[in-house]
Amino acid sequence: MCGIFGIVSPGRNEAQLDLSTATLAHRGPDDVGYFIGEGVGMGHCRLSIIDLEGGRQPMFNEDESLCIVFNGEIYNFPELHDALAAKNHRFKTRSDTEAIIHAYEEWGEDCVVRLRGMFAFAIWDRKSQKLFVARDRFGIKPLFYAEHGGTFYFASEMKAILADPTVRRDMDEVSLACYFSLSYIPDSMTIYKGIRKLLPGHTLTRQNGYTRIKKYWDIAYEPDRTRSEDYFIDRFLELFQESIRIHLISDVPLGAFLSGGIDSSVVVAMMSMVTDNPVNTFCMGFGGDAGGYLDERGYARQVAQRYKTNHKEYEIQPEPEEILDKIVCSFDEPFADDSTIPSYYVCKLAKENVTVAESGLGGDEAFAGYERYLGFRARAHYGRLPRVMRERLIRRFVEGLSERSDGHYTINHMKRFVRSSSQDDGNAYYGYLTRLNPGIRGEFFSGDTRITKCLDAPRQIILDYFRTVAVEDERDVLNRIFYCDIKTYLPEDILAVTDRMSMYHALEVRVPFLDHPLMEFCATIPPEMKMKWFRKKYLLKKAVRAILPGEVIDHRKQGFVGPMAQWLKKDLKGYALEALSTNKLKRHGLFNHDTIANVLDDHFSGREIHDTLIWSLLVFQRWYDLYMNGNSSSVK
């Protein structure tokens, strides 16, 4: 795992190359390397995982006509080595990096379809003066790019691009609306107008001053109803074990996150079944008065005991403001999923013991694990009730309910459900996702029309992905939300959290559920087998019942989040009131002060949980202080 940076410019930019590459040192503290050619410079910070001695980068092919910088892991590189050696390619190392450059030499831009793993890489072709950049299918590894004054940049993190003081930091109004609606910025956008993300499953070519972007992969949802549950279970277990096996390739110590949920537990179980030595496992718990119902350490211990892992735990105290600057500076833009907090600490704990950690991320998207999927399924039945009953009786009753005192989201989920129930499928699903409910949305920002006119943009992004999947059978409508989440929430939220928090600690995190042959197979499983009636992950739970404790399989999903709702009411209340005071908000003038005050009051009084929205505001305020210098004229 590494950090990469590149600059393509008519002039020579050695000083900028060195400065920008240095900002990525946390991603690869083991080594740093540079390539400087005519009109191009590429830098690489290395975290050594495979071929510790021979895998230094930048790396070249035999005649040095091609140069590569690479971030990630290619798990089928031994097979690629063999196939390319048979075509007379000569290898100097046993690294996966060299497999990529020879694959490009042999198959050109189509080489990406042969790669199995997580990756973001750039190849400079000296002969054609062409830059070729690629990002993996699910967006496990990040890749940002920008063009400014005829100079083209690419980087693993935006800070490397922003290190050039001539790059403008103008705020993107559409991205701002998306951030407060979803708590992250989806699609190819960033908070900066001039910096973009290369989308997962896409490549980018830069030549003669022109940039071309091309999609090379997409997931196809084609349910196969000719097969039985037993077939899908057997085939899943076969593919998953293969994925686990190839994800264990490493020349450095390796372990796994173990949250107590089914996804991380089955990863640990499979690792234990295919390795001889005890697995190193790492778990988080929550201290203070608010962490009780979210603490899954007891379930994690059951799995650790069954498989005799080397198990370590860490208890998080309610002091997230202590690491807020680290979180903000890891993303370089506002990002408000509070799972960054437990992720930060579990990565810190893991890095003290290993260099690589396996994760259960992707299981929810593959097997219907989120609570909102239940809501989406339930609305078909709820919609059969008379409209007058739904709107005048049930909705009014639910809207009047106070939130649970323990911070659990049961009532909040009910409110989201009834507010969206009368809309079509796509808009109803967006209603489950958005943090700006109908009572807040129109009054959240100040009267600046440049922002308010963008408020519908996040909805349209979600709807465009939602409607991409054709539905011929009404049972397949769930595939639309799976696809939507794989294109938005997965890469730009949970995988972004994992990358930034792990790389902050120079830890590589692997996600065996996102092995693309496995996910492509899961896309053929009929949705009614993934969620049977109102049982989430029905098929996965049935598949792993013989290898996991029943309590781990059957307990209610908590998710890898902290008790932010309760922390904001107690431990962080003073901090929130100070950071979101009228005087602090006046500096940029973006928000309606009365609306923000009402949001805080509703949360503190228990009328409605607004933890994600409040945390979004706190993160934004700190990002603005650190990156925009308090200059309200930056919104242009």
C-alpha positions in Angstrom: 0.0 0.0 0.0 1.4 3.3 -1.0 0.9 7.0 -1.9 1.4 8.1 -5.5 1.6 11.6 -7.1 2.3 12.8 -10.6 2.5 16.0 -12.5 2.4 16.4 -16.3 3.6 19.8 -17.4 5.5 21.5 -20.2 8.2 22.6 -17.7 10.2 20.7 -15.1 8.7 20.7 -11.6 11.2 18.9 -9.4 10.6 21.1 -6.4 6.8 20.6 -6.6 7.2 16.9 -7.2 9.3 16.6 -4.0 6.9 18.8 -1.9 3.7 17.0 -3.0 5.1 13.5 -2.7 6.3 14.4 0.8 2.7 15.1 1.9 1.9 11.4 1.3 4.7 10.0 3.5 2.2 8.6 6.0 0.9 6.3 3.3 4.3 4.8 2.6 6.9 5.4 5.3 9.3 2.6 4.1 10.7 4.2 1.0 10.3 7.1 -1.4 11.2 7.2 -5.1 10.9 9.6 -8.0 10.9 9.6 -11.8 11.6 12.8 -13.7 11.3 12.8 -17.4 10.5 15.2 -20.2 7.4 17.0 -19.2 6.5 14.6 -16.4 7.4 13.8 -12.8 6.1 10.9 -10.6 6.6 10.3 -7.0 6.0 7.2 -4.8 5.9 6.6 -1.0 6.1 2.9 -0.3 4.6 0.7 2.4 6.4 -2.5 1.8 4.1 -5.6 1.7 5.2 -7.8 -1.3 8.8 -8.4 -2.3 10.3 -6.1 0.4 13.6 -5.7 -1.4 12.7 -5.8 -5.1 9.4 -3.9 -5.2 10.8 -0.3 -5.1 9.0 2.3 -7.2 8.8 4.0 -9.6 9.4 0.8 -11.6 10.3 0.3 -15.3 9.9 -2.4 -18.0 12.9 -3.9 -19.7 13.8 -1.0 -22.0 12.6 1.6 -19.5 10.1 3.0 -22.0 7.3 2.5 -19.4 7.3 3.8 -15.9 4.7 3.0 -13.2 3.7 4.2 -9.7 1.2 1.9 -8.0 -0.9 1.9 -4.9 -2.7 -1.3 -3.9 -2.4 -5.1 -4.3 -2.9 -7.4 -7.3 -3.8 -10.8 -5.8 -3.4 -12.8 -9.1 0.1 -11.5 -9.8 1.7 -14.9 -9.7 -0.6 -16.1 -12.5 0.1 -12.9 -14.4 3.8 -13.5 -14.0 3.5 -17.0 -15.5 1.3 -15.9 -18.4 3.5 -13.0 -19.3 6.7 -15.0 -18.9 5.3 -17.5 -21.4 5.1 -14.5 -23.8 8.8 -13.8 -23.4 8.5 -10.9 -20.8 11.5 -10.8 -18.5 10.9 -10.1 -14.8 13.5 -8.6 -12.5 11.3 -8.9 -9.3 8.5 -11.0 -7.9 6.3 -8.0 -7.2 2.8 -7.3 -8.3 3.9 -3.9 -9.6 6.0 -5.5 -12.3 3.1 -7.7 -13.3 1.0 -4.6 -14.1 3.6 -2.9 -16.2 4.3 -6.0 -18.3 0.5 -6.6 -18.6 0.2 -3.0 -20.0 3.1 -3.7 -22.3 1.4 -6.8 -23.6 -2.3 -5.8 -23.6 -2.3 -2.0 -23.5 -5.1 -0.3 -21.7 -7.2 -3.5 -21.7 -4.7 -4.8 -19.1 -7.0 -3.6 -16.3 -9.6 -6.2 -17.0 -7.1 -8.9 -16.1 -6.2 -7.4 -12.7 -7.7 -8.9 -9.6 -7.3 -6.7 -6.6 -7.4 -3.2 -5.3 -5.4 -0.6 -7.2 -4.8 2.9 -8.4 -1.8 3.3 -10.7 -0.3 5.5 -13.3 1.9 4.5 -16.2 4.0 7.0 -18.2 4.7 5.9 -21.8 7.8 7.6 -22.9 7.5 6.7 -26.6 4.0 8.1 -27.0 4.2 10.7 -24.3 1.0 9.4 -22.8 -0.1 9.0 -19.2 -2.4 6.1 -18.4 -4.2 6.0 -15.0 -6.6 3.4 -13.6 -8.7 2.8 -10.5 -10.0 -0.6 -9.3 -13.6 -1.7 -9.8 -15.1 -0.8 -6.5 -12.9 2.2 -5.6 -11.1 0.5 -2.8 -8.1 2.7 -3.5 -8.5 6.5 -4.2 -7.3 8.5 -7.1 -7.7 12.3 -7.5 -6.8 14.5 -10.4 -6.8 18.1 -11.5 -5.8 20.4 -14.3 -4.6 23.9 -13.6 -2.8 26.3 -16.0 -2.0 23.6 -18.4 -0.5 21.3 -15.7 -2.2 18.0 -14.9 -1.9 16.4 -11.5 -2.9 13.0 -10.0 -2.6 11.8 -6.5 -3.7 9.3 -3.8 -4.9 12.2 -1.6 -5.9 15.8 -2.5 -3.3 17.2 -0.1 -0.6 16.4 -2.6 -2.4 18.5 -5.3 -3.2 21.3 -2.8 0.5 21.5 -1.9 0.8 23.5 -5.1 -0.1 27.0 -3.8 -1.3 28.0 -7.3 -4.1 25.4 -7.2 -7.3 27.3 -6.4 -9.5 26.2 -3.5 -12.9 27.5 -4.8 -15.7 25.6 -3.0 -18.1 23.6 -5.2 -21.7 24.5 -4.3 -23.1 21.2 -5.6 -20.6 19.2 -3.5 -21.5 21.3 -0.5 -25.2 20.4 -0.9 -24.3 16.8 -1.4 -22.1 16.8 1.7 -24.9 18.0 4.0 -27.4 15.8 2.4 -25.4 12.5 2.6 -22.5 13.3 5.0 -20.0 12.6 2.1 -19.5 13.8 -1.4 -20.5 11.3 -4.0 -19.6 10.6 -7.7 -16.5 12.3 -9.2 -16.9 15.5 -7.2 -14.8 16.9 -4.4 -15.4 20.0 -2.3 -13.0 21.9 -4.7 -14.3 22.9 -8.1 -11.0 22.1 -9.7 -10.2 18.7 -8.2 -12.0 15.5 -9.2 -12.0 11.8 -8.4 -11.5 9.1 -11.0 -14.6 6.9 -10.6 -14.2 3.3 -9.7 -13.9 1.0 -12.7 -12.6 3.8 -14.9 -9.3 4.7 -16.6 -7.9 8.0 -17.6 -5.6 8.9 -20.5 -3.7 12.2 -20.7 -1.9 12.9 -24.0 -1.1 16.1 -26.0 -3.0 18.2 -23.4 -6.2 16.2 -23.7 -7.8 14.0 -21.1 -10.0 11.0 -21.9 -11.9 9.0 -19.3 -13.3 5.5 -20.0 -15.3 3.0 -18.1 -13.9 -0.6 -18.2 -16.1 -2.4 -15.8 -19.6 -2.4 -14.2 -21.5 -4.9 -12.1 -24.5 -6.6 -13.7 -27.5 -7.7 -11.6 -28.9 -10.7 -13.4 -30.8 -12.9 -10.9 -30.6 -16.6 -11.7 -33.8 -18.2 -10.4 -33.1 -21.6 -11.9 -30.7 -22.4 -9.0 -31.5 -23.5 -5.5 -30.4 -21.9 -2.2 -28.0 -24.8 -1.6 -26.3 -24.1 -5.0 -25.7 -20.4 -4.1 -24.5 -21.3 -0.6 -22.0 -23.9 -1.9 -20.7 -21.6 -4.6 -20.4 -18.6 -2.3 -18.4 -20.6 0.3 -16.1 -21.8 -2.5 -15.5 -18.3 -3.9 -15.2 -16.7 -0.5 -12.6 -19.2 0.7 -10.7 -18.6 -2.5 -10.9 -14.8 -1.9 -9.7 -15.2 1.6 -6.8 -17.4 0.5 -5.5 -14.9 -2.1 -6.0 -12.0 0.3 -3.5 -13.6 2.7 -0.6 -13.1 0.3 1.9 -11.0 2.3 5.6 -10.8 3.3 4.7 -8.9 6.5 2.6 -9.6 9.6 -1.2 -9.8 9.0 -4.4 -9.8 11.0 -8.1 -8.9 10.9 -10.6 -6.5 12.3 -13.2 -8.3 14.4 -16.2 -6.1 15.3 -18.6 -8.8 16.5 -20.8 -8.5 13.4 -21.3 -11.4 10.9 -19.1 -10.0 8.1 -15.9 -9.6 10.1 -16.6 -12.8 12.0 -16.9 -14.9 8.9 -13.7 -13.3 7.5 -11.9 -14.3 10.7 -13.4 -17.8 10.7 -12.3 -18.4 7.1 -8.8 -17.1 7.8 -8.5 -19.5 10.7 -9.6 -22.4 8.5 -7.1 -21.8 5.8 -4.0 -20.8 7.9 -1.9 -22.8 10.4 -1.2 -20.0 12.8 -3.6 -18.1 15.1 -5.1 -15.0 13.5 -4.4 -11.6 15.0 -7.7 -9.9 15.7 -8.6 -6.4 16.8 -11.8 -5.0 18.3 -13.2 -1.7 19.5 -15.6 -0.9 22.3 -17.0 2.4 23.7 -16.5 3.9 27.1 -18.5 6.6 28.8 -22.2 6.4 29.6 -23.4 6.2 26.0 -21.7 3.2 24.4 -23.6 0.3 25.8 -26.0 -0.9 23.1 -23.4 -0.3 20.4 -20.7 -2.3 22.1 -20.2 -5.7 20.4 -17.1 -6.8 22.1 -18.9 -9.7 23.7 -19.8 -11.2 20.3 -16.2 -10.6 19.0 -14.9 -12.5 22.0 -17.0 -15.5 21.2 -15.5 -15.7 17.7 -12.0 -15.1 19.1 -12.4 -17.9 21.6 -13.8 -20.4 19.1 -10.9 -19.8 16.7 -8.3 -19.2 19.4 -7.2 -15.9 17.8 -4.6 -13.5 19.3 -7.3 -11.0 20.3 -6.8 -7.4 21.4 -9.4 -4.7 22.3 -9.4 -1.0 22.7 -12.1 1.1 24.5 -12.9 4.5 22.9 -13.6 7.3 25.2 -16.1 10.1 24.3 -13.4 12.6 23.2 -13.6 12.7 19.4 -12.7 16.4 19.3 -9.2 15.2 20.3 -8.7 13.6 16.8 -11.0 15.9 14.8 -8.0 17.7 13.1 -6.5 14.3 12.2 -9.7 13.2 10.6 -10.2 16.4 8.7 -6.6 16.5 7.4 -6.9 12.8 6.3 -9.7 13.7 3.9 -8.7 17.2 2.9 -12.5 18.0 2.6 -15.5 17.7 4.8 -16.4 14.1 5.6 -18.9 13.3 8.3 -19.4 9.6 8.7 -18.6 9.2 12.4 -17.3 5.7 11.8 -14.0 7.5 11.2 -13.6 7.6 15.0 -13.7 3.8 15.8 -11.9 3.3 12.5 -9.1 5.6 13.6 -8.6 3.7 16.8 -8.9 0.1 15.4 -6.3 1.0 12.7 -4.0 2.4 15.4 -4.4 -0.7 17.5 -3.8 -3.0 14.5 -0.7 -1.1 13.3 0.9 -1.7 16.7 0.8 -5.4 15.9 0.6 -6.0 12.1 1.1 -4.2 8.8 -1.9 -5.7 7.0 -5.5 -6.2 8.3 -8.5 -8.0 6.7 -11.9 -6.3 6.9 -15.5 -7.5 6.4 -16.5 -4.4 4.4 -18.7 -5.2 1.4 -20.8 -7.9 3.0 -23.8 -5.6 3.6 -23.9 -4.6 -0.1 -23.5 -8.2 -1.2 -26.1 -9.7 1.0 -28.6 -6.9 2.0 -27.4 -6.0 5.4 -28.4 -2.4 6.0 -31.5 -1.4 8.1 -32.7 0.8 5.3 -33.1 -2.2 3.1 -35.8 -3.4 5.5 -37.5 -0.1 5.3 -37.5 -0.3 1.5 -39.0 -3.8 1.6 -41.6 -2.8 4.2 -42.9 0.2 2.2 -44.5 -2.1 -0.4 -46.8 -3.4 2.4 -47.2 -0.1 4.1 -48.3 1.5 0.8 -51.4 -0.7 0.7 -52.9 1.2 3.6 -55.3 4.0 2.8 -53.4 7.3 2.1 -55.5 9.1 4.7 -54.5 6.7 7.3 -50.8 6.9 6.4 -50.6 10.7 6.2 -53.2 12.0 8.7 -53.0 9.3 11.4 -49.7 7.3 11.3 -47.4 10.1 10.1 -48.7 12.6 12.6 -48.4 10.2 15.4 -44.9 9.2 14.5 -43.7 12.8 13.9 -44.9 13.5 17.5 -42.8 10.8 19.1 -39.7 11.7 21.1 -36.5 9.8 20.3 -35.4 7.0 22.6 -33.3 8.2 25.6 -30.6 5.6 24.9 -29.7 7.1 21.5 -31.0 4.1 19.5 -32.4 5.1 16.1 -35.7 3.2 16.1 -37.9 6.2 16.3 -35.7 8.2 13.9 -35.9 5.4 11.3 -39.7 5.4 11.7 -39.8 9.1 11.0 -37.7 8.7 7.9 -39.9 5.9 6.8 -43.3 7.7 7.1 -41.9 10.9 5.5 -40.9 9.0 2.4 -43.6 6.4 2.1 -45.8 8.2 -0.4 -43.0 8.8 -2.9 -41.9 6.5 -5.8 -39.2 3.9 -5.1 -36.2 6.0 -6.0 -37.3 9.1 -4.1 -38.3 7.0 -1.1 -34.9 5.5 -1.0 -33.2 8.9 -1.1 -35.5 9.9 1.7 -34.0 7.2 3.8 -30.5 8.4 3.0 -30.6 12.2 3.3 -29.7 14.0 6.5 -31.7 17.1 5.5 -35.3 16.1 6.2 -38.2 18.1 4.6 -38.6 20.4 7.6 -34.9 21.5 7.4 -33.9 21.3 3.8 -35.3 24.6 2.5 -34.1 26.6 5.5 -30.7 25.1 6.2 -28.5 27.3 4.1 -28.6 31.1 4.0 -30.4 32.9 1.1 -27.5 32.5 -1.3 -29.2 31.1 -4.4 -25.9 29.6 -5.7 -26.2 27.0 -3.0 -30.0 26.6 -2.6 -30.4 26.0 -6.3 -28.1 23.0 -5.9 -30.1 21.3 -3.2 -31.7 18.8 -5.6 -28.4 17.7 -7.0 -27.7 14.9 -4.5 -31.2 13.5 -5.0 -30.6 13.4 -8.8 -27.2 11.6 -8.4 -28.9 8.9 -6.3 -31.8 8.6 -8.7 -29.6 8.3 -11.8 -27.8 5.3 -10.3 -31.0 3.8 -8.9 -32.7 3.9 -12.3 -29.7 2.4 -14.1 -30.7 -1.2 -13.2 -33.6 -2.5 -15.3 -36.4 -4.3 -13.3 -38.5 -6.9 -15.1 -39.6 -8.7 -12.0 -40.9 -6.7 -9.0 -38.8 -8.8 -6.7 -35.7 -7.3 -8.4 -36.3 -3.7 -7.3 -33.9 -4.4 -4.3 -31.1 -4.7 -6.9 -31.5 -1.1 -7.7 -30.6 0.0 -4.2 -27.7 -2.5 -4.1 -26.3 -1.0 -7.3 -26.9 2.5 -6.0 -25.0 1.8 -2.8 -22.1 0.1 -4.6 -21.7 3.2 -6.8 -22.1 5.9 -4.1 -22.0 4.9 -0.4 -19.5 2.0 -0.7 -16.7 3.9 -2.5 -17.1 7.4 -1.3 -18.1 6.7 2.3 -17.1 3.4 3.9 -14.1 2.6 1.6 -12.9 6.2 1.9 -13.0 5.9 5.7 -11.1 2.7 5.5 -8.4 4.0 3.2 -7.8 7.3 5.0 -7.8 6.0 8.5 -5.7 3.0 7.7 -3.2 5.0 5.7 -2.9 7.6 8.4 -1.4 4.8 10.4 0.5 3.2 7.5 -1.7 0.1 7.7 -2.9 -1.8 4.7 -6.5 -3.0 4.9 -7.9 -5.6 2.5 -11.5 -6.4 1.7 -12.1 -10.0 0.6 -15.8 -9.5 0.2 -15.0 -7.1 -2.7 -13.1 -9.7 -4.8 -14.8 -8.9 -8.1 -15.5 -12.5 -9.2 -17.2 -13.0 -5.8 -19.3 -9.8 -6.1 -20.2 -10.7 -9.7 -21.5 -14.0 -8.4 -23.4 -12.4 -5.6 -25.2 -10.2 -8.2 -26.7 -13.4 -9.6 -28.3 -14.3 -6.3 -32.1 -13.5 -6.4 -32.8 -10.6 -3.9 -35.5 -12.7 -2.1 -32.7 -15.1 -1.1 -30.6 -12.3 0.4 -33.5 -10.8 2.3 -36.2 -13.4 3.0 -39.3 -11.7 4.3 -37.8 -9.3 6.8 -34.6 -11.3 7.6 -31.6 -9.5 6.3 -28.6 -11.5 5.1 -30.8 -14.6 5.1 -28.6 -16.6 2.7 -25.3 -15.5 4.2 -26.5 -16.4 7.7 -27.6 -19.8 6.5 -24.3 -20.4 4.7 -22.1 -19.7 7.8 -24.3 -21.1 10.6 -22.0 -24.1 10.9 -18.8 -22.0 11.5 -20.0 -19.1 13.7 -21.7 -19.0 17.1 -25.5 -18.6 16.9 -25.5 -15.4 19.0 -23.1 -13.7 16.5 -25.3 -14.7 13.6 -28.7 -13.7 15.1 -28.0 -10.6 17.1 -29.2 -7.3 15.8 -26.7 -5.5 13.5 -25.1 -2.4 15.1 -22.8 -1.2 12.4 -19.2 0.1 12.9 -20.3 3.4 14.4 -19.9 5.3 17.7 -22.6 6.5 20.0 -22.4 10.0 18.6 -26.1 10.8 19.3 -25.4 10.4 23.0 -22.0 12.0 23.0 -23.4 15.1 21.5 -26.0 15.3 24.3 -23.5 14.9 27.1 -19.7 14.9 26.6 -19.6 17.0 23.4 -22.5 19.4 24.1 -20.3 22.3 25.2 -18.0 21.8 22.3 -20.8 21.7 19.8 -22.5 24.8 21.1 -19.2 26.8 21.0 -18.2 25.6 17.5 -21.7 26.2 16.1 -22.4 29.5 17.8 -23.7 32.5 15.8 -20.3 34.2 15.9 -18.5 31.1 14.5 -21.1 30.6 11.8 -21.0 34.3 10.7 -17.5 33.9 9.3 -18.7 32.3 6.1 -22.4 33.1 6.2 -23.4 29.8 4.6 -26.1 28.7 7.1 -29.3 29.9 8.5 -28.4 30.5 12.1 -32.0 30.0 13.4 -32.2 26.6 11.6 -28.9 25.5 13.1 -30.1 26.6 16.6 -33.3 24.6 16.1 -31.4 21.5 15.0 -29.3 21.6 18.1 -32.3 22.2 20.4 -34.2 19.3 18.8 -31.3 17.0 19.4 -30.5 18.0 22.9 -34.2 17.9 23.9 -34.7 14.5 22.4 -37.4 15.6 19.9 -35.4 14.3 16.9 -31.9 12.8 16.5 -29.7 15.0 14.4 -26.3 13.6 15.3 -25.0 13.1 11.7 -26.1 16.6 10.7 -24.5 18.2 13.8 -21.3 16.2 13.3 -21.4 17.3 9.6 -21.5 20.9 10.8 -18.7 20.4 13.3 -16.4 18.7 10.7 -17.2 21.4 8.1 -16.4 24.2 10.6 -13.0 22.7 11.3 -12.3 22.0 7.7 -13.1 25.6 6.8 -10.7 26.8 9.5 -7.9 24.6 8.3 -8.3 24.8 4.5 -10.2 27.9 3.6 -8.6 30.4 6.1 -11.9 31.8 7.1 -12.3 33.5 3.8 -16.0 33.6 2.9 -15.2 34.9 -0.6 -13.9 31.4 -1.4 -17.4 30.3 -2.5 -17.4 31.4 -6.1 
